[in-house]
Structure formats: structure tokens, C-alpha cells
């Protein structure tokens, strides 16, 4: 699905403390203004850009907070890595603003436009040639029930994952898992990852979780170093209502997209359901999910041989 024209207003935001990002923000601002498209620069990004490049760098651009951006723009362009895009997505989720990611981080599973080709890509964006993709988002709730008779919920969002772990101690935690109000199992482990298809290529991947295609309506549960080897990853439908209740583990924590952390005590729980909002990503016309995986995960590459080694009859010799 291509994103419709015309673009009247765009927002720019980027990773902090990066001169390359600041340069890109200024270049993008000048590019869109030369095409008579209004530009809003996220407040913290504008402050950082002017600190690095001088007060005149964004002289013709308007600064705006996320609420103003959510109400006013057609597209938000994020310059940085996946963490920067995660932050922007969490801030703008309720506004249904499409996001474009320009990669100035490392891996960049979601920021799929190289800095070297960003202005050419923006031309394609203005021509309406980008493809719109919607991604699953989780609504979460932390329920504190260990030390108080009155439970107080703390709401949050997760685009990648929710991780419940043992915290700073070396001891395992024990937790109970329920799905749709049905008890599934109790387990002892270093923790549990609950991830969306987007998050399946993040922390969950390093814990031997499955890769879920973004179009798959699924939520993966991936144990972290479980005590029982029979505790294996499982994928649930995105209609599932999930609850994890901490049984033991005085220093446990819940992490939301690696950006928000809540301390947990025995008796506390985390509840997760599919959000009514979706994260909307815009990809250039050449984008392919499988091509991205081949590049980022180095699929189809041959074995790496150290200099000075000789391969002979299937073996490696000095």
C-alpha cells in the first residue's frame, strides 16, 4: 500500500549527541523547505542540533513537542537507530502518525534508509512511492499486589518487547504465566521475554526465540535461561490476554522496549494485550523484509577463514 500525497507537513527527530544526526536534520529541513513542505523539529532534537551546529542551523524551522507533532504532521522522519525509532513510536502511537527511519545507528532493523541515499529517498516519499506497513503494539499494565491490599496499575506501551528479569542479583526468579485467564505454567528462570513480531529480531532473537514475520499476528514468549529445559518458546495469537505474576525474586524488574523500567516484588504482575493502535512504518519501494534479514543476519554468506589458513579436503589447516 503506497502512502498518499500530498505531504504538507513533516516532523524531524533524531538521536541525541551525534554530529552526523544533527547534520542530517539540517539537510532534511532544508530539503523539505525547498519543496515548500512545512517542517517541525522535535524540541529536544532542535536543542541538540543547535548546540552542535549553532543557533542559526534551524533558523527557519519550527520546534514542537510530540503532542504538537502528533496533531499537525503527515509523516515523522526519525534519524538514528532502532532505539531512536522505538522512542518516537512510543510517543506518537496514539496519533497514528507514519514513521520513516533513516539509519545512523548500527544494525537498523527498522531504520531502513541509508544516510547516503536519504535525500533521494525523500524524493520518492514526496512522489507517494513509499509502502505503508502496520505493526503490532502492546498495551501493558503493571499491577502492584505484593505489599499493598489495593492494587495500583501502571500503564505502558511496548513496540518491541516486555522483559521480566531477575534484576541485579544472580538468583533466578519464579513466575506464573496465565493466558486468557487460564493458568499455563510456573517456571524458574532468569526471566521471560514477551515480544511482538517486530521485537522477535531484538533481545528475543539472542535468547533463541523465533523470528516472526511482521504480518503475522503473534506474540512470542521466550524464557531466559529456564531451570527446566522443557520450558520452550511459544507463540500465541495476538488476541491473547497475557499475565505474568512474580512468585519469588525480590530484585526483579520489568522493562518496556528497554526504555522504561519498573521494579517488581513477589505478588506483582504484568498484564499485556494487543493495543487498539498500530505502529505505521513507511518503507521505500525497494524495501524487502527478507532482504533486510539477509543483510542484517548475514544469511547466505560463506564461512570466514583467517588469513594464512588453507582449506584442504573439507578441513582447515595452518
Buried (B, 14 or more C-beta within 10 A) or exposed (E): EEBEEEBEBBBBBBBBEBEBBBBBBBBBBBBBEEEEBBBBBBBBBBBBBBEBBEEEBBEEBBBBEBEBBBEBBBBBBBBBBBBBBBBBBBBBBBBEBBBBBBBBBEBBBBBBBEBEEBEEBBEBBBEEBBBEBBBBBBBBBBBBBBEEEEBEEEEBBBBBBBBBBBBEEEBBBBBBBBBEEEEBEEBBBBBBBBBBBBBBBBBBBEBEBBEBEBEBEBBBBBBBEBEEEEBEBBBBEBEBBBBBBBBEBBBBBBBBBBBBEBEBBBBBBBBBBBBEBBBBBBBBEEBEBEEBBEBBBEEEEEEEEEEEEEEEEEEEEE
